[in-house]
Each structure stands twice: as C-alpha cells, then as structure tokens.
Amino acid sequence: MFYVAVLPQFITAGAPHLATGVLLTCVHVVEGMLWSVVLVGFAQGLRGWLSRPSVRKVMDRITGVVILGFRVRLASADRGRV
C-alpha cells in the first residue's frame, strides 16, 4: 500500500508507470538494506562497550526512567482529549 500511495507522485507524466514504479521501489529497497548494514556495523562496533556491566546498568536506569515518564504522562493525560 505504501508504494501505491506514495510513489505515483514521483513519476513524471510521460514516464512508463510500471517501469518507473519498479525502479523507485528497487531504490527504496536498496536504501533500506544499506541503512540496515550501517546499523548492524554500528552495533557491532559498540558491542563490547554496551556489554560492560556498568554501561548496562546505566542503560537500564535510563530505560526505566523513560518508561516511568511515559506512565506518568499517560496517567495524567486528559481523558477527554483525542
């Protein structure tokens, strides 16, 4: 549905619709794969640092504070607003 809804606005009037749509879809897939490779490489580089107990403890505390913040915001939200 994403490609049907978004890609037509990037296809010029004279271009073949199917071929251009497939090309744009392939570009999107390749960009997604490259981004995934970058994220995996970044995670591999930080793996040793993130596995240290002191770093894990800090990350757990930060995650806990964020979750508590979401909980407080949800509990104090105005129930009448949508």
Summary of the structure (lengths in Angstrom):
residues: 82
radius of gyration: 22.0
end to end distance: 26.3
largest distance: 59.7
contacts: 150
relative contact order: 0.06
helix: 82%
strand: 0%
